[in-house]
């Protein structure tokens, strides 16, 4: 047994430190069922135990990889045999909900769905929402600055965090559990942890903002002929729904075709329209909101802005439509697929998609390029299926990322950089920006122990 492993056991106990054969019994991630590789898996129950663990690792120069719900897409939480995993899975308590202040205080291992349900039980809304809600954790959402389907209305995770507690690389506890919307007393230190992927500190507790729970929900799946019509519809809905539009999810035809293949979902409308949009508005006056929503859809149909529409008449029907957008595993099964998450100005999207598809077709003529995304906040997702098992990931990356440079886009809209995208960070961040990132890393983690090799090389 190594010295650092023995020191961790002595400091934390056997029930916190998992090692040996037990480590390999855990899956690497949601996306990879292969056995976990790590020197040990630490499962602390308190911030104090996280502090102790990091202090020991700091003393032994032991690299540490943080894990939450293991749903990340950029290999940010995948460890090597020489790294120690620190999982927040046991820190899963909702410590309190302040109904007057509209806040919740939670531990980092709480799942997104658990927080949503706890807030809903108090007639409150935790607005972050994404397909992995049942597995992803609040700590992971903070570390990656998660986005999802409601960013258009409520912003990304950064907009929902009021305060947090984190442990630095040497075990120092940084507690800034602010519960106010306004606090301009010096630097806002929580921003050093939000979206930095666990490279500057490990988030253990969070104060998040809650909103009043909407009492009306109107949704529809609509079909459109062109991207110009998609953007026109978005503008009209944002104006005429008086700020209640919460989701506007666009699917190019290839996505809809793939999602409604025989092994996938039943198609709720014809499969040959160029664009499909799943939209949703939430308000506080059920009767009036529904009338306004239906009038807007009728007008869009009568003027030729939309070609077809499906309006759910029950919660079951609404969830079935959302499943079409959120549950895409069938189209990935048995196919080599490269997943991408990019952002760029909305006006640039048609040209970007066309150029990217041309790049991919030049490499693999039989490839399938599936495009969909939140779009209203500038975020597109792409599934590239080259149709050959020997396709190189880096070649596909170049095909997808190169067209972003002239369009001032980003190689990551909401998933982060992790280890997978670090070679492409320079495509959307300047040398000066990366230099300041490295400066912060050296200041807070001079030994380069926290999530090393994520975002950029540790050198």
Secondary structure, DSSP 8 states (H G I E B T S, - for coil): --HHHHHHHHHH-TTTEE-THHHHTSBS-SS--SB---SEEE--SSHHHHHHHHHHHHHTT--EEEESSS--SSSSS---TTSEEEE-TT---EEEEETTTTEEEEETT-BHHHHHHHHHHTTEE---B-TTTTT-BHHHHHHHT--BTTHHHH--HHHHEEEEEEE-TTS-EEEE----S---SS--GGGGTTTSTTSS-EEEEEEEE-EE--SEEEEEEEEES-HHHHHHHHHHHHHHTTT-EEEEEEEEHHHHHHHTSTTS---SS-S--SEEEEEEEEES-HHHHHHHHHHHHHHHHHTTS-SEEE--SSHHHHHHHHHHHH--HHHHTTS--EEEEEE--GGGHHHHHHHHHHHHHHH-TT-EEEEEE--TTSEEEEEEE-SSTT--HHHHHHHHHHHHHTTT-BS-SSS--TTTSGGGGGGTS-HHHHHHHHHHHHHH-TT--BTTTSSS---
